[in-house]
């Protein structure tokens, strides 16, 4: 009887897992299938899944350099890359200082950083838009990167601070005993062991800026059209080309999903748990 | 350690923190205050420049007597409440499932990360396509199963459209909270379960007295974070409905954006943004209070 109950239990768990996987993946798979079908197959009375219909035509068409997406991907890449680099440079220094060096009012600074994470973007977007207009930075890469720093930099400081705290203090103390200055300790002891985390934090910052839409739609017009805007434009057209719309969505999501899967361990440890354990 | 050494550390700390503090003052602190000032002004575009005129709390008065704002406010509360309850309960189930020995395979973590990592706009166009009234897969499946007898215009009816947006947002929100709760579950020491078993607790009692108690902090944090995110929802509305039909999917964040950047009523939009800001600030305070007691561990 006991074993029977156990078997039923494990069957139930397996069934639940199956449903779970289905719920998570079905919409995504449907998007992938759609992106490989021509408009005619998608707009027939019954969706036409004939294998002969499958084509990469949508991908070829949306990647044509005369279309918005190609430029969008390029702009997204540039903006996300530079935002991450700047945020990593300043953010990891600040993270280290707040974790290990006696910065005056470090707790106040940290709490402020945490609180600013919770502001609605619209609050800062309005004055920033006016300021950017004044400095002629609307619709420029630099302008968008500056605005992105407002939400990326605090995340980087927060993750890096958590990481630097996990480095054994003894390591730094023994360096100090050997006569290393604080800067040398940071340069030769702390930084080398931090490289993998720095890289992973950079990936996280990259993902967040790549996916951004709200600030992009406010701060850009035509020159710095990022990929999320290029995709959103598909849905506003008079006659939506569904296959191409989904192909663009796949192209913009794929690099990010791959990065997230590769760095999932870090995302779990660094960010998810960081939200619980301050 | 010597005083000189500590002084050096302090100096370096200041130099290391300064650039970040300056950047954050420029792109965060200044705009927050500027936005408060703007909300007390009537702002107009005049050729190249702006004309600003102080009008006291007139923006706030007209907001609170405005029907569009009132209904957006109520809808935002509804949206947030349902989203938090739905995501927390579904995520808790998912986390328990993935914490079960059979569910611990890394495959399931990968599956979970995919909806989370999808770019929000890609997610929005995906759901727009799924909900499509003529060719959408949702209509096709429900019709084939005989659940509906004619195709439904999912995004065409006020109440329905809002709930369809809610559904898409819930789907997108579950993974992160699940991961958060999963981390919480793994922090519950095993001996607590053994002790409970020794005391004769059955599975349900173990869940209530060990699991649920152990998850209290992660659950409260999830509720706070998810409320903040639900109040911020924008991308989905922008892509799926742009607030239609008849403004029935206009939530606060979207309304603030529309008033400011579509209708160019900057002071009025800033006032709405500040009301949203106050709501989220209260939630942020709650979040910080929950985390604070653990802060004491930090100092050496």
Interface residues (C-beta under 8 A of the other chain):
Chain A: X10 X13 X14 X16 X17 X20 X21 X23 X24 X25 X27 X28 X30 X31 X34 X42 X43 X46 X47 X90 X91 X93 X94 X96 X97 X98 X100 X101 X102 X103 X104 X106 X107 X109 X111 X112 X113 X114 X115 X116 X117 X118 X119 X120 X121 X122 X123 X124 X125 X126 X127 X128 X129 X130 X131 X146 X147 X149 X150 X153 X154 X157 X165 X169 X173 X176 X181 X182 X183 X186 X207 X210 X211 X213 X214 X217 X218 X227 X228 X229 X231 X232 X234 X235 X242 X245 X246 X248 X249 X250 X252 X253 X256 X257 X259 X260 X261 X264 X267 X268 X272 X273 X275 X276 X277 X278
Chain B: X1 X5 X6 X8 X9 X10 X12 X13 X14 X16 X17 X19 X20 X21 X23 X24 X27 X28 X29 X30 X31 X32 X34 X35 X38 X50 X94 X97 X100 X102 X103 X108 X109 X110 X111 X112 X113 X114 X115 X116 X117 X118 X119 X120 X121 X122 X124 X125 X126 X127 X128 X129 X130 X132 X134 X135 X137 X140 X171 X175 X176 X179 X180 X183 X184 X217 X218 X221 X225 X228 X231 X232 X234 X235 X238 X239 X253 X256 X257 X260 X261 X266 X269 X270 X273 X274 X276 X277 X280 X281 X283 X284 X285 X287 X288 X291 X292 X294 X295 X298 X300
